[in-house]
């Protein structure tokens, strides 16, 4: 698939993209993506669907891109990148009810703020989910069930949500500002291997 799709509901089983652009669309069924995919505007996920992002699939999110759902939806990442701020500074949002899980890298091409109101979860044994925007505001959940998460925004990140570490997993992070959220300290270490103490 190439070109631009705007304002539509997409159904099917697979998007094999050659740098196609999806703008203000809704994923209406379970499907997989491969290849480079440009995202902009509001990217909706129908309630109950699972979107599988393949290892060869890089997503490039324009400033202001938001992942949303009216219920709950899952994005399984099997590696590759999600690149926020593609084309300039701005925000990238993960809305309430959206779970982004697996492994890979969430990073930025320019100055970008990640606002997480959903769930970002490392869920693949032996793999790392890296979160590296310029600024990270977490009011949702960042968690590990398998593997590990590295949280390395350029600026100290703001946590008013939940940091949850599963058995035999770990979260490594730069300094962060705790804003009334919760963290579970078991196996919670900074990149230097030191226990993380929230700055209030």
C-alpha positions as CSV (number, residue, x, y, z in Angstrom):
1,X,0.0,0.0,0.0
2,X,1.2,3.5,-0.8
3,X,-0.3,7.0,-1.0
4,X,-2.6,8.6,1.6
5,X,-5.7,7.3,3.3
6,X,-7.7,9.9,5.3
7,X,-10.9,9.8,7.3
8,X,-11.6,6.2,6.7
9,X,-12.1,3.0,8.7
10,X,-9.6,0.3,7.7
11,X,-10.4,-3.4,8.0
12,X,-8.7,-6.5,6.7
13,X,-5.9,-8.7,7.9
14,X,-2.6,-6.9,6.8
15,X,-1.3,-3.5,5.8
16,X,1.9,-4.0,3.7
17,X,3.0,-0.4,3.5
18,X,5.6,1.3,1.3
19,X,5.6,4.6,3.3
20,X,1.9,5.0,3.1
21,X,0.2,7.8,5.2
22,X,-2.8,7.2,7.4
23,X,-4.4,10.4,8.6
24,X,-7.4,10.6,11.0
25,X,-8.4,6.9,10.4
26,X,-9.8,4.1,12.5
27,X,-8.5,0.6,12.5
28,X,-11.7,-1.4,12.5
29,X,-10.5,-5.0,12.8
30,X,-7.6,-7.1,13.9
31,X,-4.7,-6.7,11.5
32,X,-0.9,-6.6,11.1
33,X,1.4,-3.9,9.6
34,X,4.7,-4.3,7.8
35,X,6.9,-1.7,6.2
36,X,7.2,2.0,6.9
37,X,3.9,3.7,7.9
38,X,3.3,7.5,8.4
39,X,0.6,8.4,10.9
40,X,-1.0,11.8,11.6
41,X,-4.1,13.2,13.4
42,X,-6.3,10.9,15.4
43,X,-5.6,7.2,14.9
44,X,-8.5,5.3,16.3
45,X,-8.6,1.7,17.3
46,X,-12.0,0.0,17.5
47,X,-13.0,-1.5,20.8
48,X,-11.5,-5.0,21.4
49,X,-9.1,-5.1,18.4
50,X,-5.5,-6.2,18.3
51,X,-3.0,-4.5,16.0
52,X,0.2,-6.4,15.3
53,X,3.2,-4.1,14.4
54,X,5.8,-6.3,12.8
55,X,9.5,-6.2,13.3
56,X,10.0,-4.6,9.9
57,X,7.3,-2.0,10.5
58,X,8.5,1.5,11.6
59,X,5.8,4.0,12.4
60,X,6.5,7.7,11.8
61,X,4.1,9.9,13.8
62,X,3.6,13.5,12.8
63,X,3.3,16.1,15.5
64,X,0.0,15.9,17.3
65,X,-0.7,12.3,16.5
66,X,-2.9,10.5,19.0
67,X,-3.7,6.8,19.4
68,X,-7.2,6.5,20.8
69,X,-9.9,3.9,21.5
70,X,-13.5,4.1,22.7
71,X,-13.0,1.0,24.8
72,X,-9.8,-1.1,25.0
73,X,-7.4,-2.1,22.3
74,X,-3.9,-3.6,22.0
75,X,-0.9,-2.8,19.8
76,X,1.6,-5.7,19.9
77,X,5.1,-4.4,18.9
78,X,7.5,-7.0,17.7
79,X,10.5,-4.7,17.4
80,X,11.1,-1.8,15.1
81,X,10.5,1.9,15.9
82,X,7.7,4.3,16.6
83,X,9.1,7.7,15.8
84,X,7.3,10.7,17.3
85,X,7.7,14.3,16.2
86,X,8.3,13.2,12.6
87,X,8.5,16.5,10.6
88,X,8.8,18.8,13.6
89,X,8.3,19.3,17.3
90,X,5.0,18.4,18.9
91,X,3.2,15.8,20.9
92,X,2.4,12.1,20.6
93,X,-0.4,10.7,22.7
94,X,-1.3,7.2,23.8
95,X,-4.9,7.5,25.0
96,X,-6.8,5.8,27.8
97,X,-7.6,2.1,27.0
98,X,-4.8,1.7,24.5
99,X,-2.1,-0.8,25.4
100,X,1.2,-0.7,23.6
101,X,3.1,-3.9,24.5
102,X,5.9,-6.1,23.4
103,X,9.4,-4.6,22.6
104,X,11.0,-2.1,20.3
105,X,11.8,1.6,20.6
106,X,9.5,4.6,21.0
107,X,11.7,7.6,20.1
108,X,11.7,11.0,18.3
109,X,13.0,12.7,15.2
110,X,12.8,16.1,16.8
111,X,11.6,17.7,20.1
112,X,8.6,15.6,21.0
113,X,6.5,15.1,24.1
114,X,5.0,11.7,24.8
115,X,1.8,11.9,26.8
116,X,0.8,8.4,28.0
117,X,-2.7,8.0,29.4
118,X,-2.8,4.3,28.4
119,X,-0.4,1.4,29.1
120,X,3.1,0.8,27.8
121,X,4.2,-2.7,28.7
122,X,7.3,-4.7,28.1
123,X,6.0,-8.2,27.5
124,X,8.6,-10.2,25.6
125,X,11.2,-12.3,27.4
126,X,14.8,-11.3,26.8
127,X,13.8,-8.1,25.0
128,X,13.8,-4.4,25.9
129,X,11.1,-1.8,25.3
130,X,13.0,1.6,25.1
131,X,11.1,4.9,25.6
132,X,13.2,7.8,24.5
133,X,11.1,11.0,23.7
134,X,12.3,14.5,24.6
135,X,9.7,14.7,27.4
136,X,7.6,12.0,28.9
137,X,4.4,12.7,30.9
138,X,2.9,9.5,32.3
139,X,-0.6,9.6,33.8
140,X,-1.3,6.0,32.7
141,X,0.7,2.8,33.4
142,X,4.2,1.8,32.4
143,X,4.8,-1.8,33.3
144,X,6.8,-5.0,32.7
145,X,5.5,-8.5,32.7
146,X,8.4,-10.0,30.7
147,X,11.7,-8.5,29.6
148,X,12.5,-4.9,30.6
149,X,11.8,-1.3,30.0
150,X,14.3,1.5,29.5
151,X,12.9,5.0,30.2
152,X,15.4,7.6,28.9
153,X,13.7,10.8,27.8
154,X,16.0,13.8,27.3
155,X,14.3,15.6,30.2
156,X,13.4,14.1,33.6
157,X,10.0,12.5,33.2
158,X,6.8,13.3,35.1
159,X,5.0,10.4,36.6
160,X,1.4,10.9,38.0
161,X,0.5,7.4,37.0
162,X,1.7,3.9,37.8
163,X,5.1,2.2,37.3
164,X,4.7,-1.5,37.8
165,X,7.5,-4.0,37.7
166,X,6.7,-7.7,37.4
167,X,8.6,-10.7,38.8
168,X,12.1,-11.1,37.3
169,X,11.8,-8.0,35.2
170,X,13.2,-4.5,35.5
171,X,12.7,-0.8,34.7
172,X,15.8,1.4,34.1
173,X,15.2,5.1,34.1
174,X,16.6,8.6,34.2
175,X,15.6,10.8,37.1
176,X,11.8,11.4,37.3
177,X,9.4,13.6,39.1
178,X,6.7,11.7,41.1
179,X,3.4,13.6,40.9
180,X,1.0,11.6,43.1
181,X,1.2,8.4,41.1
182,X,2.4,5.0,42.4
183,X,5.5,3.0,41.8
184,X,6.4,-0.5,43.0
185,X,10.0,-0.5,44.0
186,X,10.9,-4.2,43.6
187,X,13.8,-4.4,41.1
188,X,13.3,-0.7,40.3
189,X,16.7,0.7,39.4
190,X,18.2,3.6,37.6
191,X,20.5,3.3,34.6
192,X,23.4,3.5,37.1
193,X,22.0,0.6,39.0
194,X,20.9,2.8,42.0
195,X,17.5,2.5,43.6
196,X,15.1,5.1,42.3
197,X,13.8,7.6,44.8
198,X,11.0,9.9,43.5
199,X,11.7,13.6,43.7
200,X,8.7,15.3,45.2
